[in-house]
Amino acid sequence: MTSKGVFITFEGIEGCGKTTQITRLRDFLTDRGVPVVTTQEPGEGAVGQAIRRQLLDQHNAGLDAAAEVMLYLADRAQHVTHFIAPALRAGKTVLCDRYTDSTLAYQGYGRDIALEMLKELNEFVTHGLAPDVTFLFDIPPEDGFARIRDRVLDRMESEAIAFHRKVREGYLCLAREAPDRIVCLDGRPSVSAVFDGLIQALARRGII
C-alpha cells in the first residue's frame, strides 16, 4: 500500500502521556501549515466506536483472549481502509494513538498469544501499511496509574499490575527489535521535556 503523507504512531502503557503528546504535535504541525489528522485505535468511525465499546466495557471482563485480539484486528482493518490510507494518499500527516505495536505488546506479551501469528495478522489487516516512525513513551506502570487514579478505569486498564508490567516489557522488546522505526522516550519528565525529545527525533529523520 503506497502513501504520500507521513504516518506517525504513538504507543505506551496506560498513563504514559501519549495522548497529550499527540495533541501537542498536532498543534505544532498545524501552526506550520502541515495538513494533519489525529485518530485512535480502537474507535475511529461508527464501526470502530461499536468495537471500542465492547473491548473496553467493564461488563465484558470475561472476554476471551482470542475474541479480544480479533476485535482489535477487525477495528484496525476498517480503520486502515476507511481512514488512515485515504488520509495518507491525500498527503496528510496521520497521528495515530495506538496501532500494530499495541497488539503485539498487549495481546502478544500481555496475553501470551504467539507473536509470529499476530505479526502475520497485522500484516493482513493493514495491507502492509507500517508507520514511518513510532513513539514509545516508556513509564513504569505504577507511575502511569498514579497519573490516572482519579478516572474510572476501563476493562483493559483494570487488568492486574503484573499484566501491565508484561506489556511494558513487551514494548521495550519491540523497541530493541526495530530501533530505526521506534523512538523510545522516557515518559516521566515534564510534558514539555518529552515533547522536545519528540521534535528532535522528527527533525533527525527529516520529517519536520
QUIBEL-V562937 format. One line per field, one symbol per residue. psi: psi as a letter, one per 30 degrees, with the letter a starting at -180 (. if undefined). burial: # if it has 9 or more other ideal C-beta (glycine too) atoms within 8 Angstrom, else .. Layout:
BEGIN
psi: ???
burial: ???
END
This chain:
BEGIN
psi: klleakjklklllkgfgeeeeeeeeeeeeefggkjkkkllklgkleeeeeeeeeefkffhfgkkeeeeeeeeeeeeeeeeefeeeeeefgglkkjkjkbefeeeeeedeefhkkeeeeeeeeeeffhgjllekkkjjkkkeeeefefgfglkkaeeffllfeefeeeeeeeeeeeefiffekjjkjgealeeeeeeeeeeeeeefgf.
burial: ..#.#.############..######.###.....##########..##.##.#####.#..#.#..##.##########..###.####.####################.#.#..##.##..###.#.#########.#.###..#.....###......#############..#..###.###...#..##.###.###...#.
END
